[in-house]
Amino acid sequence: MTFDLSSLGWDATFQTAYARYADQDDHGPARVARVDRGVCTVLTAAGTVRASLAGSILSAAAGDPAALPCAGDWVVVRWWPDERVTVEAVLPRRATIVRRTAGNDSVGQVLAANLDAAAVVEPVDPAPDLGRVERLIALAWDSGARPVVLLAKADLAADPAAVAAQVADVTPGVDVVPVSVRTGAGMDSVRRLVPPGRTLGLLGRSGAGKSTLVNALAGATVMATQQIRGVDGKGRHTTTYRALVPIPGGGAVLDTPGLRAVGLLDAESGLDRAFADIEQLAAACRFGDCRHEGEPGCAVRAALDSGLLPPRRLASWRKLQREIAYQARRRDARLAAEERARWKRRQQEMRVRGGRP
């Protein structure tokens, strides 16, 4: 099966980035559909190809794991005489979803690259988790993609519009669309997010209905699905990898595994947009350094006291602010330690060379 790269999102910007390779007949552009232990499944004009990583990619990744290809990346591939195919370079990304990795280091993991829209998929049954929606919307805003909320399994709600209104209250500036694959409700709105040349990314927990949406858009079962657990409404991790799926007559949709935890990293701008209502209130406070804890003329406290601002919303904003600030301090400490280690190695090398620089 061949692919029209323009329908997958190839445009003048990526063409310009690829220009240095254009005169090499054994090279070509491709889009990463999936990555498995250092081997990429890529979509090229000639069809689907499995490609290993070139040494230049592995060397770059040794110092920066984010340099490794991920689903959605546009890459340069090389065909070798012995029929091997390698990924030689990753073209500059735009609109990347990055979450903080687990562990002691404050580093980021690229979940998806080159998205035009990022959909937070949240089921209506059980009731939407507003805190999770706020966190994922901040992640989506920070990526540079257009955020949208898809309320999946809308046929299970007695009043989907009421649920959508509740979610819209905590997602200012973001469209909230109730969707049911079973009845078809809202699917036309979802398809409008994936015209030719555009990519839609899906974010959400296991069992939210992401893979079911992908299958409906693709018109075939391309992603496995499972029923959620009836006892607690949680889903099983059916999708364990990120996958870019071309949509017939449209662009591409990028499915991600269910996210148990989503740590924010360097997402201040995304947080500001996700909580634009509170940021607007804070701008009206009498003091620029207002902490919203009882200072005179505090517009945030006034909105809280009047019922305009729910306490849960303010608590969520503060929690995410603290998380981002904490990770920034950890990152600064890590970078300082790395710089001290480099300086120590340099001093040791100079002593070995007799003090010569």
QUIDAZI-V918688 format. One line per field, one symbol per residue. ss: DSSP state (@ for helix, = for strand, . for the rest). psi: psi as a letter, one per 40 degrees, with the letter a starting at -180 (. if undefined). burial: 1 if it has 24 or more other C-alpha atoms within 12 Angstrom, else 0. A space follows every 50 residues. Layout:
ss = ???
psi = ???
burial = ???
This chain:
ss = ....@@@@...@@@@@@@@@@.....==========..======..==== ===.@@@@@@@@@.@@@......======.....======......==== .......=====....=======......@@@@@@@@@@@@@@..===== ==.@@@...@@@@@@@@@......====........@@@@@.......== ===......@@@@@@@@@........................====.... .====.......=....@@@@@@@.@@@@@@@@...............@@ @@@@@@....@@@@@@@@@@@@@@@@@@@@@@@@@@@@@@@@@@@@@@@@ @@.....
psi = hiihdddeehaddddddedeedehdeiiiihhdihhfehhhihideahih hihiddddddddegdeeiiiheihihihhideeihihdihihiighhhih iiaehgiihhdiifidihhhhhiehiihhddddddddddddddeihiihh gifdeehdgddddddddddeghehhhhhhhddeehedddddeefiheihh ihiiihededdddddddefigehiiiiihddeeiiigdheihhhhihhea bihhiiihhdhhhihffdddddddfddddddddeidhdfheffeiifhdd dddddeedhidddddddddddddddddddddddddddddddddddddddd ddefeh.
burial = 00111111110001000100000000111111111000111111000111 11110011000000011111111111111000001111111011111111 00000111111111111111111111111111111111111111111111 11110000010011011111110111111110001110011011111111 11111111111111111100011110000000011111101111111101 11111111100111111101111111111011001000000100000111 11100000100011011101101100110000000000000000000000 0000000
